[in-house]
Amino acid sequence: MKVPLLDLKAQYAAIKDEVLAVTSDVYEDQHFILGPRVKRLEKEIADYCHCKNAVGVSSGTDALLISLMAAGIGPGDEVITTPYTFFATVGSIVRVGAIPVFVDIELDNYNINPEAIEEKITKRTKAIIPVHLYGQCCDMTSIMDLAKTHHLILIEDAAQAIGAEHNGQRAGSLGDLGCFSFFPSKNLGAFGDGGMVTTSSDNLNKVLKIMRAHGSSPKYFHKMLGGNFRLDALQAAIILVKLPYLDIWTASRQTNAGRYVDLFEWKGLTGLIKLPEQKNGRHIYNQFVIFVPDQRDKLKEYLYEAGIGTEIYYPIPMHLQPCFQNLESRQGDFPNAEAAAERTLALPIYPELTEKQQVYVVEKIEAFYV
Ligand SMILES: Cc1ncc(COP(=O)(O)O)c(C=O)c1O
């Protein structure tokens, strides 16, 4: 049996006719960048995220970069974030000239430890970027309080968390700015790169819209520095087709997560392998990540040989990346992030995954350990 980590072909088969129709419309219109489809998507994503405004941009990475730029974060400013994330979170901070200040994660949900943030706040701290990793919100109550008390900009990296909730509030509506990715492997994936920034601030909304087109307003008059951060109409048209399915796909991911829990318990594997914990609200399971204390890499190899796709998100935490060595963090500084990098493994969780495939995955994990 084959169980890929993700099966985008299965999803495409279900929506192929709709996608071909809307992409054909874009070809007929020959209107490829921004325009009415992007505008409609911005309105629909803003509504979906319970946010006043949304601005379509070229990727999740650019969503982070433009958010930092729009918030006026620059050289010498400190930005508090997690060392256990995709590179773009930290790369964007460094690209605007700011200094990332890391706070270790909690091992029950792999998100930043809110209790450890305040001691890292200095006079130079300007922002906090919590990352809602794997589709689950950080503990935002205390992070929002801290941002308010210390007058810090709060930028949510919600690239993996569209539709996730913290105490009933949607990712992207909890901070000043919310950054989303439409990278194909995300729960709401485009057919290429794309992203979105959500904000309840009309002022930030206006600045973001100017900055995404080289800071020009009106055209060819540049009052501020921006970049080419525009979203393509083709991507917007495809995401508009997918959006009505998102809650159905999310429900399937949640069902699959529940089924893994039942299967691991049934096989008596929960003493050996730690399953992801759901805290404080709606988890949208962009990834289902297990903690494997023993022989993680050998298990990955064994599953690969058995036709099962898995992935390590992420093998090297940000403070140990060669390009961030000037930040002077060392091995041992963030033990939980380092443990997660050494011992976690993402299993297939995509909506079209069948019960039979999940049974096969768990049986193979059982077979590896007995
Ligand atoms: C946590 C996180 N932040 C940022 C990004 C960047 O998004 P993109 O790949 O769309 O640039 C990703 C996507 O991989 C991500 O997972």
The ligand as a MOL file (V3000), in Angstrom:
LIG
                    3D

  0  0  0     0  0            999 V3000
M  V30 BEGIN CTAB
M  V30 COUNTS 16 16 0 0 0
M  V30 BEGIN ATOM
M  V30 1 C 5.0830 28.9150 9.7700 0
M  V30 2 C 5.2850 29.4140 8.3780 0
M  V30 3 N 5.5880 30.7050 8.1760 0
M  V30 4 C 5.7570 31.1970 6.9370 0
M  V30 5 C 5.6460 30.4110 5.8340 0
M  V30 6 C 5.9380 30.9770 4.4800 0
M  V30 7 O 4.9120 30.8320 3.5640 0
M  V30 8 P 5.2310 30.7210 1.9910 0
M  V30 9 O 5.8160 29.3890 1.7380 0
M  V30 10 O 3.8800 30.9080 1.3690 0
M  V30 11 O 6.1490 31.8230 1.6410 0
M  V30 12 C 5.3080 29.0540 5.9750 0
M  V30 13 C 5.1180 28.1740 4.7950 0
M  V30 14 O 5.7650 27.2540 4.5220 0
M  V30 15 C 5.1440 28.5430 7.2860 0
M  V30 16 O 4.8610 27.2450 7.4760 0
M  V30 END ATOM
M  V30 BEGIN BOND
M  V30 1 1 1 2
M  V30 2 1 2 3
M  V30 3 2 2 15
M  V30 4 2 3 4
M  V30 5 1 4 5
M  V30 6 1 5 6
M  V30 7 2 5 12
M  V30 8 1 6 7
M  V30 9 1 7 8
M  V30 10 2 8 9
M  V30 11 1 8 10
M  V30 12 1 8 11
M  V30 13 1 12 13
M  V30 14 1 12 15
M  V30 15 2 13 14
M  V30 16 1 15 16
M  V30 END BOND
M  V30 END CTAB
M  END
